[in-house]
Amino acid sequence: MITDLDLCIDIQHTWVGDLVVSITHLDTGTSAVLVDRPGFPDSPAGCRGDDMYVYLDDQAASFVEAQCVGATPTIYGSFKPNDPLSIFNGEDVHGTWSVKVADVASLDAGSWLGAAIWYSVQ
């Protein structure tokens, strides 16, 4: 059974403030929103920067939603996800998992470069 789950995501995309990223354990239906339009609603258009390389960990010091720097990748480092990954604690790590990336605006393009999942089990 999962006792801790962390996730690294690598996305090349213009205007990361348009992105919503979620993970779902398809066998159980448990789902968490990892990133939900960074910079929004503080900025009506969200974070205008490009690309993200993020390690999502419930124990990180700050939330991914509050990140937006002038460098590329504009979101880089270790941050808390939007919804806690602890929602998966107690579940079996085996099975089918899905990571979904959605661009909720229409003028930008990007690529999903990959993900890695780290977990501790009991």
N, C-alpha and C positions, 0 to 999 in steps of 0.2 A: 504494500500500500504506500502511496505517495505521502511523504512527510514534509517535503519542500520542493517547489517547482520554480525554476527560473528560465527565462527565455531570452535569447539574443536574436535581434532582427536586423537585417541589412537591406535597406531600401534606397534605390536611386530614384529620386522623384523631384521635380520642380514644385515648389510651393507646398511644403509638407503640412501646412495648415489645412489642406483639403483631405488629409488621410484619416481613415478609421481602420484600425487593425484589431482583429479579435482572434481568439483561439477557442476551439470547441473539442471536447472529447465526444466523438460521435456515438460511441457505444453507450454513454450515460446521458448525453444531452447537456452536460455541464458546460457552460460557456462564460468567458470573461472578455470584456473590452479592454484591450491593452493600451491603445492610443486612440484618442477621440478628438480629432482636429486640434492639434497643439496650437496654443496661442488664442484660441477662441473660447470664450466671448470677449476677453480683454481687448483683442483687436477684432473688429467685425469680419475681417477676411482671414483671420488666423495667422500663423507663422508664415512669413513670406520666403523663408530660406529654403535651400535645397538639400536633400538627402538626409538620411538618418542611419546611424549605426549605434544601436542601443542594447544594453544589457538590462533586462527588466527583472527586478528583484524586490519583493515586498519589504526587505530590510534596508533598502537604499535610503539616502537622506532626504531626497526631494522627488517630487512627482514629474513624470515625463511631460505632462500637460503644460507645465510652467517653463519649459525650455524653448529657447529660440535665440541663437547667437548669430553673429554676422559671418562666421566662418563656414566652410563646407567640409564635412557634413554639419548642418546647422543644429542637429540634435545628436550629440555624441557623448557616451559615457554610461554610467549606471544610474538608473532611476526607478522609482516606484511606478508600476503600471496604473492605469486608470481604475480598474477593478482589481482587487487583490487576487493574486495567484493562489493564495491559501484556500480558495474555493475548491481546488482540486485535491486538497489533503484528504487522505482516506480512500481515494479512488485507486484503482488498478492502473499502473502506468501502461500496461499492454492494451492493445486495441487500436482503433483508428482515430487519429487526431487530424484536425483541419485548422490551418491558419488562413484567415481571410483578410485581404487588403482591399479597401475600397477607396476610390477617389470620388468624393461627394460633389466635386465641381467638374466642369467639362473642358477647361482650357489647358490643362497640364498633362504631361506624360511622365511615365516612370517605369521602373523595372523592379521586380521582386528578386533580390539577389540571393536570399536564403535566410534560413533560421537554424538555430541550434537550441536544443532543450537540455537543461541540466536538471536532475532530480535526485532526491534522496528518498530511499524507501525503507520501510520497516520490515 
